[in-house]
Amino acid sequence: LYAGDNDIANGETSEQVVADFRTFAAKVRSRLPDTDLAFLPIKPSLARLGLWEEMKKANAAILQLTTKEPHLHYLDIATPMLETGQPRSEYFLADGLHLNEKGYRVWNAVVGPWLDAR
């Protein structure tokens, strides 16, 4: 699940993003109790750098939730996209928001091994 990027850009708070994640995870759990749910944290981007602090709050809170339940997982795609705390420009299209092929390779390096282990 990748969620929260557009939500925060549209004015939602990190608390609202976390609440939405909790609701979604509870719905999945109620219908599919043994299903693993992986959360991809909100990515740092050039275009939304001014929102990064709020996005980091949501990511940190969801990370904490995933440590408390065995079927919830946090796949950290955000950290490898940063260099000295800033988004690496070579991972983005010209709009500074959407990933290019190189950016998706970063995500694949994190998500692929997790999927392979299932």
HELIX and SHEET records of a PDB file:
HELIX    1   1 ASP A    5  ALA A    9  1                                   5    
HELIX    2   2 SER A   14  ARG A   31  1                                  18    
HELIX    3   3 LEU A   49  LEU A   51  5                                   3    
HELIX    4   4 TRP A   52  THR A   66  1                                  15    
HELIX    5   5 THR A   79  MET A   81  5                                   3    
HELIX    6   6 SER A   89  TYR A   91  5                                   3    
HELIX    7   7 GLU A  101  ASP A  116  1                                  16    
SHEET    1   A 2 LEU A  37  PHE A  39  0                                        
SHEET    2   A 2 LEU A  72  TYR A  74  1                                        
SHEET    1   B 2 LEU A  82  GLU A  83  0                                        
SHEET    2   B 2 GLN A  86  PRO A  87 -1                                        
END                                                                             
